[in-house]
């Protein structure tokens, strides 16, 4: 397996097959076929463009040989390919791309709000240290292009784990490059990751931040929802193969603190359903993404009207919170040894709705909602 294929498999594992694209070509003109970047991560209005370079094994090499390879292949060709990909996307507007589930979707570059450009390279051990310390290349047309060696990128995704956090880290990293360009080459990638974990974007980079990575306590059992996400493609009754994509997308946009709140409410709804106990729906809203979530526990008596009830609760939560999009799930103890979950995704602009306004005033079905600042990361001891 080539390094490019390994990177694609790594991205697929961490970013899900639905949002991972590689080996994409398209035709800007009938007689012209061009290749996009080696890999693309596309989640909603977020786009990450990857270019990959691998140094072939050399029987004999020198530090200067490796410097020439780095300057030609990484700083030269790879960054040029990133610029070319951006130019193709800007000029084409909308293109068709195939993800790792072999689903073809239309990528409209005009809808992308945030783009990150990353060159990941696998060097020889003889690469000079001043080359491997470079964190970026600045382009007049593409802006900051991140440079990461394979070990550094692997450390990033294995530490941050969620798609939202990896993308957020790239934004943090670009900010650090812009603020501390002359100092950032002196610290390892692990130190930048630690600085991100510590929530210190406006402090000069320091090797001391590696301690945050060493002491990070993932507590994945509190927030990991990959088991639920992985079952979506197998759900029966989907009107199309990609009908569930918006739901998985909103989950992929959540950081672990937000996922912890999601999982907590999901499990509360499940516990009530299994106990056949009536409970008001649980809910939450994420201002950062503009999406709400509502969790409806079902009793045996309410299972026959679950679809209508889910529609009403999801719309009501979306309306009361003045959101543009909302995910609803009803949970029932109706599958032997497991449970049944029915999902709903709503997305449309908020508008005043007199009937819903009156219904919420007369008989609001929800618990009061409160604002809370969620802790991002837990550590094994105070730092």
N, C-alpha and C positions, 0 to 999 in steps of 0.2 A: 504494500500500500504506500503510495507516494505521500509526501508531507502535505500536499494540497488536499488529498483525500482524507488524511487524518484530521486536518483542520476542519474540513466539512463535517466529518463525523462528530467531532468535539462540539461544533456549533449546533449541530442537530440535537445533541443530547441536552445542551444547556438552553437553547433557544426554541426547541420544539421543531418538528418537521414542518409544521404549518408556516413557519416564518423564515425558514432557511432555504436559500436558493444558491445553486452553484451550476457551473457549466451552462450558462445562459448565453444564447445568441439571439440576435434579432436583425431584421432587414430594414434599415432606414430608407433604402431605395430598392426597387425590385431586383436590381442586378448586384446589390451590395449586401453582404452579410458581415456583421461585426460581432465581436465577442465582448460581453460585459466583463466586469471584474471577476476574479477567481471565485468570489463568494459574496453574497449579499444577505444581510439580515433586514427584513422589512416587517415592522410591527406598527400598524396604524399609520401615524404621521412621522414615524421614526425610521431612519435608514442608516445602516452601517455598510460601508463599501470596503471589502478586503482585497488586497493584492498579496500574493504569496510568492516568496522566493526561497529556494533551497539550494544550498551549495553542494554540488556533487562531490563524492569522495575523491580525494586527490592522493596519489601515491607519494608525491613530494610537493610540498608547498612552503611558502614563506609568508611572513607577516605582510610583506608588501604585495604579494600575490593576492592575499585575502583582502587587503585594502582596496586593490583595483577591482576585485569582484564586487565588493560592497558598494563602491562608488558607481560602478557601471550598472549593476543589476538592481540594487536596492534604492540608492539615491537617484539613479538615472531612470532605468526602464520602469521599475515598479511605480514610482511616483508619476511618471508620464502616463502609464496605463490608468491610474486613478483619475488623472485629469481628463483623459479621453473618455472614460466611463461617465464622468459628470457631464461632459460636453454632449455625449450621445443622449443622455437622459434629458438634459435641458432642451435640446433641439427637437427630440422626438415627442416630448410631452407625455404621451401615454404609450406604453409598450406591453406586450404579453411576456410573462415570465412563468417558469414552471418550478414549483417548490419540491421539497423532498418527499411529499406525498403524491407527486406526479399530477398535482392539480395546477391548471393554468389560470393565472389571475392577471388582471390589468393593473399595472403600476403607473399611476399618474404622478409624475414628478412635481407637478404644480401643487399637489396636496401635501407634500412632504414639508414638515415644519422644522425638522432637525436632521442634519446629515453629519455623520462622522466618517472619516477616511482613515483606514488603518493598513499599514504594510507590516505583515508578520513574516519574519525570515528565520531560516534555520542555517546558522553559519558553521564554518569550521572552527575548531578550538583555537586555531592560530589567528583568528581575527583580532587585530589590535584593539586594546581596551578603549582607546578614544573613539573608535568606530562604534563599538557595542554600547557605549554610554549615550550615544545620540538618541534623543527621545522623539525627535520630530524633524520634518522637512517643511519649510514654509514656501508655499506656492503663491504667485501673484493671482492666479485664477481660481485655485482650489482652497486657498487658506492653509490652515494647519493640517498636515498629514501626519498621523501618529506613526512612529516607528517602534516596533516591539520585536525582540527576539522570541523564539518559540517558547523558551522557558518562562520568560516574563509574561507572555500572554496566557500560558497554561496556568500560571499562578493567579492571574487576574480572575479567570472564570471559575477556578476551583475555590477561590476565596469568596467571591461575591455571589455566585450560584444562581441568582435570578436574572432574567433578561433586563428588567428595569434597572437593576443596580449596575450591571455592566455598562449599559448605555449612559447612566448617570455618572459613572466613573469616568467615561471618556469625556463627558462635558467638564467634569472637575479637572481632569488632566489637561485639557486644552486651556482652561482658565489658568492653571498653574504655569503652563508653558508661556502664556502671554504675560503673566505677572512676574515670573522669576526665570526668564529664559536663560540668563547667564549662570544660574545656580542649579538648575534642574538636572543637568548632565552628571552632577557629582553624586547623586543618590541612586540607589538601585530601584527597580520597579516596585519591589516589595515595600519600600519606604513610602512611595507615593500611594500605594493601596492602603497602607496603614494610616497615612494622613487623611485619606478619604474616610476610612472607618471612624476616625476620631473626630470627624466633622470640623476640620480646621482648614478651610479653603484659603484664608487670607494670611497664612503664616508661611515663611520661607521654608522650602523643602529641607528635611533633615533626616539623616539615617536613623535617628532615635525613634521615628514612627514605625519602624519594623516591629517594635514590641507590640503594637496593636494587632498585627497579623498573628503573632505567636499566641496572644492571649484571647483571640476571638473565640467566643463560644457560640457555635452555630445554632444549637437547639432546634434543628430542622424538624423534629417531630412536632413542634408547636406551630409551624407555618407551612410546611411542605404540602402542596396540593397536587403534586404530579400524578399521584395515583388516580385522582378524579379526572384530571385533564386527559390522561392517556386513554380513558374509556370513551371519550366523545366520538371518535371516528367509528366506533362499533355500535353506536346507538341506533336503534331501529326507528323508523318513522320520520327520518330526515327528508325534507323535500328536495334537497340537493346535497352533494358531497361536501360542500363548504358552508352549509347553513349554520353550523356551530362556530365558525371562525370568529365572529365578533365577540362571542362569550369568552373563548380561549384568549383572544387578544386582550380583553380587559383584565383577565387574570394575569397575563404575561406582563402587563404594565404596572402591576403592584409590586412594591418592595416588601421585604420580609415582615416588617412591622405591620403593614397593611394586610398582608396575607395572614398574619397571626390573628388579626381581628376577624377576617373572613372565615378562617377555619373555626374559630371559637363559636361564631354564630351558626355556622353550618352544623357543628356538632351539637349545639344546644337544640336546634330544630330536629336533628336526627334523634336525640335522646327523648324528646317529647313525643315524636312520632312512634318510636318503639314502645313507649309506655302507654300509648293511646291516650295521651293527656292533652287537653285543649290548652293552647298557649297563643298569645298574640304573635304576629310575625316579628322576627328580628330583622334589623336593618342597619345599614351604614352608608356613608357617602364619602367619596374621595375628591375633595376640591381640586387636587393636583391634576387629576385626569378628567374631572367633570362627569364621573360615572357614579351611580348609586347601585346598591345591592340590597335585595330583600329576600328573606329566608322564611318560608311558610311551612310550619309543621302541620301534618295532616293527621286527623283521627280517622278511624274506620268509617265514621259517618260522613266525613267531608271528602273522602277519596272520590266519590262519583262526580263531584263538582269541582275537582281540582283545577282543571284547565281554565274555567271561567274565573275561579277565585284567584288563580295566579295572575291572570290578566288584570284583574281589578286592583290587586295589591301592588303589582309592579307599576301600573300607571299612577296609582295614588301616591306612592313614594316618590316617583319621578316628578309628579306635579308639585307635591308639597315642598320638596327640596329645590324646585326650579332648576332641574337638571335637563340636559339635552339627551342623555342616554342612561339606561338602567338595565340591570340584569336581575332577573327573578328566578328563584328555584323553589319548587314545592317538594317536600320529602315525605315519603310514606313507607310504612313498614309492610310492604306488599310483595316483596320478593324473598323467597325462601333463602335464609342464610345471608341475605344482603339487604338492600333497600332500593326503593324506586325513587328516582329524581327526575322531575320534569323541569326543563329550563325554558326561559323566555328572554329575548333581547328586544328592547325598544330603543329606537333612536329617531328623534325628530325635534325640531325647535320647540322650546317651551312657549306656550300661549295661555292666556287667561281662559279658564274653563269654568263658567258659572255653576254648572251642575256639580262638578267635582269640588269646587270651593264650598258649596253649601253642604255637600255630603261630609266633607272633612270637619266642618264646623259642628255639624249635628252629631256625628258619631265617628270620631277618629279611631281607626282600628289599631293604631300604632302606639308604642311606648314613646315617651318624649325622647328627643335626640339631644345629645350634648357634644360640644366640641372638645377634642383632646389632641394634644401633641404626642405623637407616638414615638417611643424610643426606637432608634434605628438598629443599634447593635448591642449585644451583651458581651461582656468580657469575663474571663474566669476569675479575675480579681480587679479591684480599682487600679486605674493607671495614673 
